[in-house]
């Protein structure tokens, strides 16, 4: 039988997952919401 509690104690996240998480947090690219806000703000200023 698998002892899930014991397996959870041995769990270590993969390095790739940590690298991906860091890359996502440091990504400063605009998403669609940011682009829409910029467009609307530009429209209001005219």
N, C-alpha and C positions, 0 to 999 in steps of 0.2 A: 504494500500500500504506500502511496505517496504521502509524506508528512508535509502538508502545505506550509505550515508555520516554519518548519526547518528550511524549506526551499526559499521562503521569503527572506529569511535571515541571510542566505547565501547570495541573494540577488544583487547584481551590480549592473547599472545601466551601461549600455555600450557607449564607446567614445563617440561614435558617429552621431548618436542621439544628442549628446551634449554639444557637439560641434554644430549640429543643425539648430538646436535651440538658441545658441549664441548668435548664429548668423541671422536668424529670424528677428531676434530682439534688436540687433544692430542695424537692421535693414531700414533705411530712411527713405525708401522709395514711396512715392505717392500711390495710394490706392484709389479706387473709384470715388469713395466718399470725399477724400481730400481734393480730387480734381473737380468734383461737383461743387464743393464749397468755394474753391477758387473761381470757378466760372460764375457762380451766383454773386460773389462779392464783386467781381469785375463788372458784371451786368448792372449791379446797383450803383456803382460809381459813375456810370455813364449818364 
